[in-house]
């Protein structure tokens, strides 16, 4: 009877601990200002990981923790689709449990120390994986917790956000070591010292860097337009020509001969423009007419671009039965000048909206794509021009890199398209489908970390959401209000610095995969060896 009561008591305590971890993760997450709680948010769950013997029960407790975190921080996904949002939160919570369950299995077959290594390495490998597969969703990367205070993580220029994840996991582990019953009391002092060093040194280094860092080159005078067109309503029933005239009405009071570039948001030019007719597209006429009065003006604008093929040339090509050809649809950015038009096609596509993951193997999934008021369906990708030269008279003053919406939280991808030449980042987005929620706020805040990681200034134009200018320290210099039509002129600077992260990418994640594979291999070999020895022992004749 006492044993039964103890099991019930332990289960209740561990359930409370799992819930506590979920709440701490939620409260520490942007846009909340309690980011420092992330250093203790995993402690209750790690305590369960240490104490719980059953892997199945550990999975249940960890799933509760991560479900609370996912629902509280990304519930706004259901604004677009209730079934899709629920599935995304349930699935991501499940994926987060894998490092905990796998490391527990490894710990049982090896030892506690290697279990810790497998847990931290496994989580970092999971986050790295979440940046790279077709259903990529790195939104809840632990290192993003510091988006509200980039001055604390200026060293992201060396590590990227996975460095922040490693920092958080190590400190949570050290705190657990401090309170865990130890055989050697001296270890408490060791853990206390590690906590002091790992907390103070990165923060002091970051603040010192923040106060001494500058990177300013050529100044680019930018006119940013936030038209605030409802992506669920006005985007469809207001004619495309009228929408473009609305952009110009907002921009015209700010136009002058010293404006270098005007930035319009994602899919600002709707309706679908055939790539081979781009130079004569009627939707571009109102914009190109501006060059009569402002010949040196350059315009960056999102557009829906279509490319025609005589047959199904790509896996994403659409072949309607009523048309004698196939075509690809792109979510694109245009650089429009008096003489030329450059095109960039978005390559990091939103799963379930712009791409149905692995639909080439499961083509029926294309019918499940969610329409969020912009371009939807499985879109095409291609090697389009990633660099937009911004000129003043005859001189190139900046090499701008366009990032469309979701791409702005993929610093490794952005650094690859910068090709060590890009020195200014233009983010164009449409955050209106999230509504008045934390979604658009998080998206804007994450851009601050990208600015630090790549040491690039950001000019951001959102249809709805927050438009603004962010410097290479992550400071917000200008920003608009949500759901308010606006336009403003601001100065952004180029920065030619190539950060360590820009050169090496998510090296922490790649190393974590190596560590995880090695430890997992040792655990499997040990398990098989033990089974072999046990079978041999059973086969030996008794004395």
N, C-alpha and C positions, 0 to 999 in steps of 0.2 A: 504493500500500500504506500509506504514512504517513497519507494522508488518511483511509483507511478505519479505521485504528487510532485516529486522533484523534476520529472520529465515535463510535466505540464507547466511548472513554474519556469523551467529553462526555456521552454517553447515561447511562453508569454514574454519573457525578458528579451529573447532574441527577436521576436516579432517587433517589440517596441524599439529595439536597437536598429532594425532594418528601416522602420518608419522614420526614426530620428535621422539616419543618414540621408534618406530621401528628402526630408524637409530641409536639412542643412545645405544640401546641394542646390535645392530650389531657391532658398533665400540668398545664397551666395552668388547666384547667377545674374548676369546683366539682364535688364538695366538697373537692378538693385545695386546699391552702393556697399553692400556688406561682403565684398569680394574676399576679405581676409578670413571669413568663415570657411572658405574652401580648404584651408590648411588643417581643419579638423573634421571636415564633412565625411571623410571616408573612415574615420576612427571606429564608429559603432559597427560598420559592416566588416571592417578588418578584424574586429574582436570576434564576430561571428565566424569569420573565416578561420580563425585560430582555434576556436572552441568546438565548433560543430563537426561531428564525425561523419555524419551522413552527407554525401555529395548531393543527393536529391533534395534534402532539406536546405542545404546551402544554396542550391539553385533557386529554391522558392523564396528564401529570404532576400537574396540579391535581386531577384526579379521584382520584388515589392519595392526595394530601394530605387531601382532604375525606372520603374514605371511611374513612381511619384515624381521623380526628376523630369522625365520626358513629358508627362502630362502637364505639370506645373509650368515648364519652361517653353514648351512648343505646342500647347493646346490650340493655339491660333490656326494651326494647319486645317482644322475642321471648318474654318470659315470658307475654305475653297471647296472642300468635299468632306462630308461627315464619314462615309465609309473609308475613303482613302486616308484621312487623318487618323482615324482610329487604328487602321492597319499599320501605318507608319510608326505610331507611338508604341504599339505592341511589339512590332518586329524589331525596332531599334533597342527596346528594353531587353529583348531576348538576346540580341547580339552582344550587348554589354555584359551579360552574365557569363559568356564563354570564357574570358580570361580568369574569372574567379573559380569556375568549376574545373577548368583544365589545370590550373595551378594547384588546386586542392588535390587532384588526382596525382599530379607529379610529386607533391609533398608527401603523400602517403607512401609512394614507392621509393623516394629518395630521403630527403631530410628537410627540416624547416628552412634552413638557409637557402637551399636550392628552390624551395617552394616560394619564398619571397622573390627570388630572382625571376622565377617563371611568372609570378603574378604581375610584377612591374613591367617586365619585358613583354608579357602577353598583352597587357593593356596598351602599351605604346605601339605594338604591332597591330592591334585592332584599330587604333586611331589612324595609323598610317594607311592601313587597308581602306578605311572609310574615306580617304582622300582620293582613292585611285580606281575603284571599281565603278561599274556603270550605274549602280544605285548609290553613288557617293552621297553621304550626308554627314559631313564633319561639323555640323552646327554645334554639337555639344562636346567638341574637343575641350578637355579640361583646361588647357592653356588659354582658352577664350574667356575664362572667368575674369581676367584682368583688363578686359576691354574698356571698363569704366575708368581705369587708372593706368594708362600706358606708361606713365613716368616710373612705375614700379618694375617694368619689364623692358627697359631699353635694350637689354642684352638679347632680345629676340632677333636682332640683326645677325647674331651668331647662331642661334638655335631654332628660330621660328617657334610657333605655338607648341610644338611637341616638347621643347625645352621647358616651357611652363608646366606642362603635364608631368614631366619627370620631377620637377621641383616640388610640385604639390604631392605626388605620390610618395616621394622620399620623406618629406616632412610628416605626412600622416603615419608612415611606417615608424619613424623615429618616436613620435608621440605614443604610438601603441607600445613600442619597446620600453618606454619610460614607465608605463603603468602596468605592464605585464609582469606577473610574478617571475622573478629571475633567480637563478641559483647563485649568481655572483652579484653582490650588491654594487661592485665597482662599475658594472655595466650601466647602471642608472646614471652615473656621472658621465659615462661616455655618451649615452643618448642625449643627456641634457646639453653637453658641449656641442654635439652635432646639431641639435636644434638651434642653438644660439648662432652657430656659424652659418648654417644653411638658411636661416632667416635673415640675419643681419648683413652678411657679405653681399648677396645678390641685390638686396634693396639699396644698400649704400652705394654699390657700384652703379646701379641704375640711376639713382638720384644724381650722382656725380656726373654721369654721362649726359643726363637730361639737361643739367645746368650749364654744361660746357659745349654741348653739341650744336653745330650749325652746318647746314649744307644748302647754300643758295647760289644759284647761277643766274641764268637769264630770267627776267621777269616776264610772265605771260599774262596779259590782261584778258580776263575771261568773263564773258557774259553768260550766266547760268539761268536757264529757264525751267520753272516748275509749273507746268500747265494745269495739273490737278484735274485730269479727265477721268471720270469714274470708269475703271476697267470692266465693270460688270454691266454698265448701262450706256453712258454717253459714248464709250469707245465704239459701240456698235451702231447706234441709231443716229449719231451726228455724222454727216458726210465727212470724208477724209479731207476734202478741200477746206471745209469750215474749221476743222481741228487745226490745220496748219495756219490758217488765218488767225486763229486764237493765239497760237504761239507767237506770231509776229506782233499781235496787238500788245502782248505782255512785254516783248523784247524792244519794240520800237522806241519807247522813251529813254532807253539806256544805250541805244546804238550811237556810236561815234567813230570817227576815223582812226582812233587809237585803240579800238578793240581788236585784239588779235584773233580770238576764237569765240564763237557762240556755241554753247553746248545744250543740246536738246536730249530728252530722255529716251529710254528704251521704247522701241516701236512708235516713236513720235510720228513717223511717216507710215501710216497703215495702208491697208488695201491690197498689198502685194504688188511689187514692181518686178517685172521680168528683167533678169540680169542683162540680157542682150539689148534691152531698150532703155537702159539706165540713163544714158545721155539725153534722151528725149522724153523722159517720164514726165507726165503732166503734173504729178504731185510735187515735183521738185521745182516747177516754174516759179511759184511765189518766193521760194527761198533764193533761187538764182537771180531773181529780179533785184535782190538786195545789192548785188555786185555793181549795179548801175550807179548807186550812190556810195557804196563802200567797197571799192574794187579789191582792197587788201584783206577783207574779212574772210575768215574760214569758218566753216560750220561742221560740227560733229553732231550727228543725229542718228538715233536708232531707226531701223526700217525693217519691213517685212520684204524679203527678197526671194524671188522664185527663179530657178534655173531649169531650163527645158532640155530633155534628152529624147532622142528618137526611140529609145527603148529603156528598159529598167537597168540603168547604168550603175546604180549604187543600191546598197541594202535598204536605204531609207527613201528611195524614190517612190513616188505615188503614181499609180497608173489608172486613173478613172476610166471606166468603160466608155464614157461619152466623149472622151478626148482621144485624138490619134497620136498622142505622145505621152511620155512620163515626165515628171518634174520633181525636183527637190525644193523644199521650203526651208529658209534660213531665218534665224534671228540675227540680224546684222547691225553693224555700225558703219556709217558712211562719213568720210571726210570730203566735204564739198567745197571746192574753191572755184574761182572764176574760170579756170581752164581745165580742171580735172576732177574726177570723182574716184576716190579709193574706197575699197570695200573690205571689211573684216567680218567673217562669220563666227558666231559664238561656237565655242568648242566644248565647254563644260556645260552640259545640258542638265536641267532639273529632272530627276527621275519621276516618272508618273505624270509629267506635264509636257516636257519637250522630248522626252525619250522614254520608251518602255524598256527597261533593262533586259538585254539578251533576247529581244523580240525576234532576232533572226533565227533563233532556235524554237521560240514559242510565238509565232506570228499572230496568233489570236489575241495576244495581250495588247496589240495596238488599238483594239477597240475599247480598252479601258482607260486610255489617256484622258487626263482631267483637263477641262477647258477653264483656264484662269483669266480669261479676258484679254489675252494677247495672242501670240502665235502658239498653237498647241498641236499635238500630234507628234510623231517621231520626226524630228527635224534633221536636216543634213549638217554635216561638219566638213570642213575642207581646209587646206593650207592656204588661207587667204592672207592678205597683207597685214601683219600685226603692228606695223609702225606707221604712225601718222605724222609726217613732217609739218610742224607749225612754223610758218615763215613770216618775216616782217620785211617788206619790200623784197629784196633778193636774197636775204640771209635766212638760213634755217636757225630759229632760236630755240626749238624744242623738238624732240622726237617723242611724240605722245603714244602711249599704249592704251587702246580701248579695252575696258573690262565690262562685260554686259552682265548686269545683275549678279547672279550667283557666283560668277567667276571671281568676284572681288574677295572671296574668302579662301581662295586657292593661291597663296603666294608663290608656291613652287611653280605652278603653271604660268603665272604672270611673269616670273623671273625668266622662264624659258622663252617666252615670246618677246621679252625685252631684248634678248640676244646681246646683252652687255652694251646696248646702244640706247635703249629707251631711257628717258630721264624725267618723264612726267606721266602720271596715270590719270586717265579719264574714266570714271565709273558712270555708266548710264543704267538706270534701273526703273522698275515699276513695282513699287511695294504696296500698291493699293489693295491687292487681293487679300492682304492680311488684316485689313481694317484697323481700327483704333485699338491695337494690341501691342504687346512687347515685340512682336515680330519685326516690324520696320525699325524699331529702336535698336534691337540687337544687330540687325543688318548694317546699320550705320556705324554702330560702335565697333563692330568687327573690322571695319575699314581702317579704323585708327591703328589696330594692331598690324594690318598689312602695310600701312605707311611706315611704321617703325621697322618691321621685318625687312622691307626692301629699301628703306630710307628714300622714299619717294613722296613728293607732294601729290595730293589727290584733289581733283576737281570732280565733284559729284553732282549729277543732275538726276533727280527722281521725278517721275510723273506725279506720283503721290508718295509720301514718305518724308525723308529729310534730304534736301539738297545742301551742299556746303563745300567748303574748302578746308582741307586738313594738311598740316605741314608734316615734314619728315620726322618730327618728334611725336606725332600723334595728337598734336593740339588741334582743336577745332577753332578755326579762325572766323568762319562765317557759317551760319546754318539757317535754314528756313523752318517754319512751323508746318506741322502735319495738316494735310487737307486744306491748304490755303494756296490759291494761285499766286505765284510770285516770280520775280526775276531780280537778279542783282549782279553787280559787277565787282569782281574781286581779283586780287593779284596772287598768282601761284608762281613758284620758282622751280626751275629745273634743278636736278641733283644728279651728277654723274657718278656718284659713289656706287660701287658694286659690293654689296655686303657679302660676308662669309656665307650666309644662308643662300643668297642668290647664286653663288658659285656652286654650292654643294647640296642644296635642297634639303629634304627631310632625311638627312643622314642618321639622325637619332632613330627614326622609325626603321630604316634599313638595318641598322645594327641590332635593334631590338628583335627583328625577325631572325637574325643569325643566332642570337642568344637563346631565343625561344626554341628554335629548331634543335639546337645542340642539347639543351636541357631535356626537351621532350624525347629526343633520340636516346639519351642516356637512361631516361625513365623506362622507355619501352624495352631497351636491351636488358636492363636490370630485371624487369618483370618477366621477360622470356627466359632469362638465365635462371631465375629463381624457380620458375615452373619446371624447367628442364631438370634442375637438381632435385626437385621434389619428386618428379616422376622416376628419376633414376633410383632415388632412395626407396621408393615403393617397390621397384622391381627387384631390388637386392633380396636374396634369401635371408630369412631370419636366422639368427645364430642358433 
